Structures are given as C-alpha cells and as structure tokens.
Amino acid sequence: MSSSLDSAAKEEVYGFREGSVVVAPIPFKNVLIGTGLVLGAGYLFQTDANSDTSIFGLAAMRSDNGSNAFGIGGSVALADNRWQVSVSAAEADVLYDLFVGQIPVPVRQTGKLIDGELLYGLNPDLRVGGGLRYLETTLGYGSASGGPPLPEAELDLATLRLIAKWDTRNDTLSARDGHLLEADLIYGNVVSAEDRDYFKGSVAFTYHHSISERGTLAAHVVGCSVSDSAPFFSKCSLGGTDNFRGYSPAEFLNNALLSAQVEYRQDVTNRFGVVGFIGAGNAASSFTALGEQDLKYAGGLGVRYQLSEKFNAVISADVSLNDRNEDLLYIYVGQRF
C-alpha cells in the first residue's frame, strides 16, 4: 500500500498543474536592432517524465531604435515525447541596417506571422514532421533620405517545411550531454507574385559533452543552401541561420553557408555560469564559392543565469570580437545552441 502511494506521489510531479511560472522584464542587445527590453511571461511544465519541457508564453519587445514586436505561442510535448506540437503568432515593426553590397542601408520592415509545427516520434530519439508558415511583410526606407532600390518591397509568403530531428540531449533548454541533428527542407511560394517559388535546405548538428561535474563542451555545425529566387530574408545568413555571434545577420546573406562554433560552459553555482566561445564561417553564392572568400571568424565570453529553479531556462549575455576587431554585445534568453 505504501509503495502505491509513493508511486502516485511521483506521478503527480508531472502535468500542467505542476509547472513553473516565469515572469520577467528581460533586457536584450544585438547588432541588428540595438538595445531594448522584452516583457515576457511563460509557463513551463512537463506532461510526463519522458517528455521534453512544454511552454506557453507571450512577450512584447521594444528597442531603442524604435523597433517593436508582440508575440504569443506555445509548444507542448506529449505521450513520452511521441507528439510535439507548437503554434505561434507575432506582429513586428523592425528598423535595422540591410547591407546592399557592402553599404548598410537603414530600412523598416513590418510583418505579421503565423507559424505551426507538428512532430511525431518514431522512437524516443527520432522525430519527423512538418510545419506551415504564412508571412505578410513590407519593406521601406528607415529614413527620409532614401537610397538605392530595395528588394522585396511587399510580399505575402507561404512556406511548407519538412523536418527530421535526431535528439539524444538530456535537456532541451541547457543540455550537458547528447546531440541534436536537424534537417529541414522548405518549399516557399510568394503568394503576392506570379510563378515565384523556391527551395531551401539546411542541416544543423549540435553536440554536448560533460567533461566535469560542472563543465560542458558544446559544438554547433550548420550547412545551408537556397535557390536564387528566395526573398532576401529567407537567404542563408551568417548570424541568422546558424546563431553565429560576431556579425549582423543582415550583412552576409547568400545562397550557401557553412559555419562551425565551439563553446565551453562552466557552472559556477547552481544558477550562475560562464562560457567561452569561438566560431568560423562564411556565406557565398554557392558551396564552391565559399573557399574564394576570406573566412569570417569571431570569439568571446559570456555569462548565464538560470531563471527558474525547476527548469534550466537561462538568460544569457555574450561579448564577441570578430576578425575586423569589432566587439558586439548580445543579451538574450536561452543557450545559443
């Protein structure tokens, strides 16, 4: 009788009612839109012992350059990770520098996005599925001075995504061991233009290995290829597609990309940690052209603070230095990879 009660008590630690609320004003800084604040609220929980962390949340963002955004969404893992479903919606008005050639041009891009994804587990580690996304976006100059002709002034874009994931990580938020291999194939159709579609494929491999009781080594390798007809914001981006730190994600946009990053993470206390990272990569018109350009590389240091005692959600701050001796500060939620 006692063992039955103990077993029931253990089962009760999982489920929607056993979750944890995270509410915080979260500062951020990145090279694209500057410094700002995200007001966010999230509810984290596990549906059962073997499923990944699920979350429902909403957030509003504003940066010092006038950019703002609002989003709401959720991601739920069910039935021992057999099913994973996520849905989100967002609206944004963003000002940033888009590089036309090597010239930064201030632009303003607005957009409304609806995104959904469904994954099915073939076994505890391997999942396949798909996603649908619809985006309405407009692009204009960020100042009255204007400039050269801008690409993609107004687009309605629908995409279909096929997904495969091989995930052996011990934690989806801050893994210490295991790997994640993700392969995506995207078909995009520009609804607002006749006979314009494109394909995009990407493969990302992330590896985590605990080398001491508090130390973790992580590596992240990404390859990306996209057809010429893709909109500029769907191109392979150094800093966007691969989360590379050191360059604006709007500077090196092209049809092909390869990059690699390595990071060492050291937990100093149960909730505070430090990291060191280094990476190299490039974007070009094709994979064969990647070797014809100078390699881009950057490295830096960072700190991590765990927001929840129960779940490994962290706020991160990183300082990077690239090969042009430019230093950039990143503040964001979550691990970089």
C-alpha positions in Angstrom: 0.0 0.0 0.0 2.8 2.4 0.9 4.6 1.7 -2.4 1.5 2.5 -4.3 1.1 5.9 -2.6 4.8 6.7 -3.2 4.3 5.8 -6.9 1.2 8.1 -7.2 3.1 10.9 -5.5 5.9 10.7 -8.0 3.4 10.8 -10.9 1.9 14.0 -9.5 5.1 16.0 -10.1 4.4 15.9 -13.8 1.5 17.6 -15.6 0.2 21.0 -16.4 -0.6 21.9 -12.7 3.0 21.1 -11.6 4.6 23.7 -13.8 6.6 26.8 -13.1 5.7 30.4 -13.9 8.5 32.7 -15.2 7.6 36.4 -15.5 10.4 38.9 -16.1 11.4 42.1 -17.9 14.3 40.8 -19.9 16.9 43.3 -21.3 18.5 42.4 -24.7 21.1 43.8 -27.1 22.0 42.6 -30.5 23.7 44.1 -33.5 20.5 44.2 -35.7 18.1 46.3 -33.6 20.2 47.6 -30.7 19.3 47.6 -27.0 15.8 47.0 -25.6 13.5 45.2 -23.3 11.3 42.2 -23.6 8.4 41.9 -21.2 7.7 38.2 -21.1 5.6 35.7 -19.2 5.9 31.9 -19.6 4.5 28.8 -18.0 6.9 25.8 -18.2 5.8 22.2 -17.4 6.3 18.5 -18.3 3.3 16.4 -19.3 5.1 13.2 -18.2 8.5 12.0 -17.1 9.9 11.3 -20.5 8.6 14.3 -22.5 10.5 17.5 -23.1 9.7 20.7 -21.3 6.5 22.3 -22.6 5.8 26.1 -22.5 3.1 28.6 -23.1 4.1 32.2 -23.3 3.6 35.8 -24.5 6.0 38.6 -24.9 6.3 42.3 -26.0 9.5 43.9 -27.2 10.8 47.4 -27.8 14.3 48.6 -28.7 16.0 52.0 -28.5 15.9 52.3 -32.3 12.1 52.2 -32.4 11.6 48.5 -33.2 8.7 46.8 -31.5 7.0 43.4 -31.6 4.4 41.3 -29.9 4.1 37.5 -29.9 2.2 34.7 -28.3 2.6 30.9 -28.6 3.1 27.5 -27.1 4.9 24.3 -27.5 3.7 21.0 -26.0 5.4 17.6 -25.8 3.0 14.7 -25.2 2.9 10.9 -24.6 6.5 10.2 -23.7 7.6 12.7 -26.4 5.7 10.8 -29.1 4.0 14.0 -30.2 5.2 17.6 -30.2 3.1 20.5 -31.4 3.8 24.2 -31.5 1.9 27.2 -32.6 2.8 30.9 -32.6 1.7 34.3 -33.9 3.6 37.5 -34.0 3.5 41.1 -35.3 6.6 43.2 -35.7 7.8 46.7 -36.8 11.6 46.5 -37.1 14.2 49.1 -38.1 17.7 47.8 -39.0 20.6 48.2 -41.4 20.3 46.0 -44.5 23.5 45.6 -46.4 23.1 46.3 -50.1 26.5 45.2 -51.4 28.8 46.5 -48.7 26.7 49.5 -47.9 24.5 49.5 -44.8 21.0 50.9 -45.7 18.6 51.8 -42.9 15.3 50.0 -43.6 12.0 49.5 -41.8 10.3 46.1 -42.2 6.9 45.3 -40.8 5.3 41.8 -40.7 2.6 39.5 -39.4 3.4 35.9 -38.9 1.5 32.7 -38.2 3.5 29.5 -37.7 2.7 25.9 -36.8 4.7 22.7 -36.4 3.8 19.1 -35.7 6.4 16.3 -35.0 5.9 12.6 -34.5 8.3 10.4 -32.6 9.3 7.2 -34.5 11.3 6.2 -31.4 12.4 8.1 -28.2 15.2 10.0 -30.2 14.0 10.3 -33.8 11.1 12.6 -34.8 9.7 13.6 -38.2 7.0 16.0 -39.2 6.2 19.3 -40.9 5.3 22.9 -40.5 3.3 25.6 -42.1 4.0 29.4 -42.1 2.3 32.4 -43.5 4.0 35.8 -43.5 2.9 39.2 -44.7 5.7 41.7 -44.8 6.6 45.2 -46.2 10.0 46.8 -46.6 10.7 50.5 -46.8 13.5 53.0 -46.0 14.1 53.7 -42.4 14.8 57.4 -43.1 13.5 60.1 -45.4 16.9 60.3 -47.3 16.0 57.1 -49.2 18.7 55.2 -51.1 19.2 52.5 -53.8 16.2 50.4 -54.9 15.1 48.0 -52.2 14.3 44.3 -52.7 11.0 42.7 -51.7 9.1 45.9 -51.0 5.9 44.0 -50.3 5.5 40.2 -50.0 3.0 37.6 -48.9 4.9 34.4 -48.4 3.6 30.8 -47.6 6.1 28.1 -46.7 5.8 24.3 -46.2 8.5 22.7 -44.1 9.6 19.1 -43.8 11.5 18.3 -40.6 13.6 15.5 -39.2 15.2 15.6 -35.8 17.5 13.1 -34.1 17.7 14.3 -30.5 19.6 12.5 -27.7 20.1 15.5 -25.4 19.5 15.1 -21.7 17.8 18.5 -21.6 16.3 20.7 -24.3 16.9 24.0 -22.5 20.5 23.6 -21.3 21.9 20.2 -22.4 25.0 18.7 -20.8 25.2 15.5 -22.9 23.8 14.2 -26.1 23.4 15.6 -29.6 20.8 17.2 -31.9 20.8 16.6 -35.6 18.2 18.7 -37.5 17.4 18.5 -41.2 14.9 20.9 -42.9 13.6 21.1 -46.4 11.5 24.2 -47.1 9.3 25.0 -50.1 8.3 28.6 -50.3 5.8 30.3 -52.5 5.5 34.1 -52.9 1.7 34.4 -52.9 1.8 38.0 -54.0 3.8 37.3 -57.1 3.1 35.0 -60.1 5.3 32.0 -60.7 7.8 32.6 -58.0 8.7 29.8 -55.6 11.9 28.5 -54.1 13.5 25.7 -52.1 15.7 25.9 -49.1 17.6 23.1 -47.3 19.6 23.2 -44.1 21.3 20.7 -41.8 22.5 21.6 -38.2 24.4 19.3 -35.8 24.8 20.2 -32.1 26.9 18.1 -29.7 27.1 18.4 -25.9 29.5 16.6 -23.7 30.0 17.0 -19.9 33.8 17.0 -19.3 33.5 17.5 -15.5 30.8 17.8 -12.8 30.2 21.4 -13.8 31.8 21.8 -17.2 30.2 21.2 -20.6 31.7 21.3 -24.1 29.2 22.2 -26.9 29.8 22.3 -30.7 27.4 23.6 -33.4 27.9 23.0 -37.2 25.5 24.3 -39.8 25.1 24.0 -43.6 22.5 25.8 -45.7 21.6 26.1 -49.4 18.7 28.1 -51.0 17.7 28.8 -54.6 18.2 32.2 -56.3 14.6 33.2 -56.2 14.2 33.2 -52.4 13.4 36.5 -50.8 16.5 38.1 -49.1 15.2 37.4 -45.6 15.0 33.7 -46.5 18.6 33.5 -47.7 21.3 31.7 -45.7 22.5 34.2 -43.1 25.7 34.2 -41.1 24.4 35.1 -37.7 20.8 34.3 -38.5 20.5 30.8 -39.9 23.3 29.5 -37.6 23.1 31.8 -34.5 26.7 32.9 -35.2 27.9 35.6 -32.8 30.1 38.4 -34.3 28.3 39.8 -37.3 25.0 41.4 -38.2 22.6 38.7 -39.6 21.7 41.2 -42.3 25.2 41.6 -43.6 26.2 38.2 -45.1 23.2 36.9 -46.9 23.6 34.4 -49.7 22.7 31.1 -51.4 25.1 28.9 -49.4 26.5 28.9 -45.9 28.9 26.8 -43.8 29.8 27.6 -40.2 31.1 26.0 -37.0 31.1 27.1 -33.4 32.6 25.6 -30.2 31.6 26.7 -26.7 32.8 25.8 -23.2 30.2 26.2 -20.4 31.2 26.3 -16.7 28.6 26.3 -13.9 29.9 28.4 -11.1 26.9 27.9 -8.8 23.6 26.1 -9.2 22.1 29.1 -11.1 25.1 31.1 -12.4 27.6 30.1 -15.1 30.2 31.4 -17.5 31.0 30.5 -21.1 33.8 31.0 -23.7 33.2 30.5 -27.4 34.8 30.7 -30.9 33.5 30.2 -34.4 34.2 30.5 -38.1 32.0 30.5 -41.2 31.1 32.1 -44.5 28.2 32.7 -46.9 28.6 32.8 -50.7 26.7 32.3 -53.9 27.4 28.6 -53.9 29.3 26.0 -51.8 32.2 26.0 -54.3 32.5 29.8 -54.0 32.8 29.6 -50.2 36.6 29.0 -50.4 37.1 32.0 -52.7 36.2 34.5 -49.9 38.0 35.3 -46.6 36.9 33.2 -43.7 34.8 35.1 -41.1 35.6 34.3 -37.5 34.8 35.6 -34.0 35.1 34.5 -30.4 34.2 35.8 -26.9 33.0 35.3 -23.4 29.6 35.2 -21.7 27.6 34.7 -18.5 24.4 32.6 -17.8 21.8 32.9 -15.1 19.1 30.3 -14.6 15.6 32.0 -14.4 13.8 29.0 -12.9 14.9 26.7 -10.1 12.9 23.9 -11.6 13.7 24.3 -15.3 17.0 25.1 -17.0 15.8 28.3 -18.8 18.6 30.8 -18.7 19.2 34.5 -19.5 22.5 35.0 -21.4 24.9 37.8 -22.0 27.8 37.4 -24.5 30.5 39.8 -25.7 32.1 38.8 -29.1 35.1 40.1 -31.0 35.4 39.4 -34.8 38.2 39.4 -37.2 37.6 43.1 -38.0 38.2 43.9 -34.4 34.5 44.8 -33.9 33.1 44.0 -30.4 29.4 43.2 -30.1 27.2 42.6 -27.1 24.4 40.0 -27.1 21.7 39.7 -24.4 19.0 37.1 -24.9 17.1 34.2 -23.3 18.3 30.6 -23.7 21.5 29.0 -24.8 22.9 30.0 -28.2 22.7 26.3 -29.3 
